Amino acid sequence: MRSVADQTTRELGGALSVLARQRSDHVKLDALLRELRGAEGDHEALVLMRIHRLVFPHAFAEESVLWPLMRRVLDDGQELTLEVEREHQEVNELVTTLETLPSGDPGRAPLLDRLVEVLREDVRDEEDELFPRLQERVRVRDLRLLGIAWEAVRRTAPTRAHPVVSRRPPGNALAAVPLSVIDRARDAVDLLRHRGPVAWRPALGTAGDALRRAAHRVEHLPLLRRGEDASTRFSGAGGGAAVGTGGAAAPTA
């Protein structure tokens, strides 16, 4: 099987294909991870926000649209998708832990290093293993239809880490609307906090904290854990250090 990374857009089914769309996001992620290297203070926070707004909707759409299909069409789809879901969970937990650490805290560096490592592992697993397998089993026309569905979900998905929410339907589907609304409001507040007048920062910080608490209350609703695999269940034990139990949430900007 040829990696998605080594194929032309035409070979992937054209620009509408879910494979081409996925690879495009992966290219953007690579550029952001390079920019994150050496970034500090406000610059680091803004780059992380851009990473989160790319990664979390992308992963949410995979878990909602692609992985259920792969579990149906591949004999080992259950094992393949579960491994990626564990990577997604670790990203969620890593970012959630980063939210609690202020800029300059020495504990941030190893967490950021691990975050970059897991994100790169996730890209390789998808491009080298999962997507070529999907390409073998799904017609080009269907890859394009999947691309349209994936894009529609991605554009309306949550943009923050929510490690408590199930990585599978129906829990993740039930979480989509309320968490997406809250997350996008938090994104707007955090962006204004960094780019707006300094005098606004205390009030914007208070607003951001209120939205964070609201998201926390929503994601702990029992219905939103329905469908999850036990190996991706959030333990709350601290951090994403344990492989296979991680997760991510955007650090407070």
BAGUDO-937279 format. One record per residue (C-alpha): x, y, z. Coordinates in steps of 0.1 Angstrom, whole numbers, plus 5000, padded with zeros to 4 digits. Example, Ala and Ser with C-alpha at 12.3 -4.5 7.8 and 13.67 -1.06 7.14 Angstrom:
BEGIN
512349555078;513749895071;
//
This chain:
BEGIN
500050005000;501250354991;501150625018;498650895012;501551135016;503150994984;500151014961;498951304939;495651474946;494251304915;495250964928;493551034961;490251104942;490551474936;490251774958;486851674971;488051334983;488251295021;491851165016;492951484999;491151695025;492851505053;496251535038;495751915033;495051945070;498151745079;500351975058;498952275077;499552095110;503152025101;503752395094;502152495128;504152235147;507352385131;506152735141;505452615177;509152515180;510752795199;507553005203;507153165237;504553365256;501653515236;503153375204;503053025218;499553065230;498353195196;500052905177;498552655201;495152805196;495552765158;496652405163;493652335185;491252485160;492752265133;493251945152;490051905173;487451965146;489551745123;489651455148;486051495158;484951465121;487151155117;485550995148;482051085136;482251005099;485350795090;486050555118;482450405120;482750335083;486150175087;484849945114;482249825090;484349775059;487649645073;488049315092;490549475116;488849815115;488049795152;491649755162;492950015137;490550285147;490850215184;494550285182;493950625166;491250705191;493650635219;496050885203;493251145200;492451085237;496051135247;496151465228;493051575246;494451495280;497851655273;496151985262;493851975292;496851955315;498552235296;495552455303;496352435340;499952545336;500852915332;503253035305;506852985317;506052685339;508852425336;506252155334;505052275300;508052175280;507851795283;504051805278;504552015246;507151775234;504851475239;501951665223;504051725191;505251355191;501651215194;500351445167;503051335143;502450965152;498751015145;499451165111;501750875102;499250615114;496550765093;498450835061;500550515060;498050265074;494350365078;493750575047;495450345022;493350065036;490250275032;491250364997;491449994988;487849934999;485950254989;485150374954;486450724943;482850854941;482350744977;485550904989;484251234975;480951194993;482851115025;484951425019;481851645018;480351485049;483651505068;484051875059;480451955070;481051795104;484551955107;483152305102;480652265130;482652055155;484052155189;487452335187;488752255222;489851945240;487151745257;488751435272;485651335291;483451305260;483250965242;485350925212;482550735195;478850785186;476350845201;478251035229;480351255206;477451335183;475351445213;478251675224;478751845191;476252135192;476552255228;480352225229;480952375195;478952685205;480852725237;484252645222;483852895194;482853165219;485953085239;488053115208;486753455201;487253575237;490853435238;491753595205;490453925216;492253885249;495653855231;495054105203;492754365220;493554645244;495454545276;492654715297;490154455284;492154155295;490854115331;487154115319;487953885289;489753655312;486753635335;484453565305;486853295292;486853125326;483053125327;482852965293;485452705303;483352615334;480252595312;482052355288;483152145318;479652105330;478352005296;481051755289;480351575322;476751495313;476451115314;474851085279;478051225264;480050925275;477850675257;479550455232;483050505245;485650225246;487050165281;490550225269;489850585259;487950675291;489250975309;490650885343;491351245355;494551115369;496551405355;498051465321;498451275290;501551105300;500150755298;500050635262;496550525252;494750735278;495451085266;493451375253;493551755245;492052085253;493452425242;495452595268;493852905282;495153195260;
//
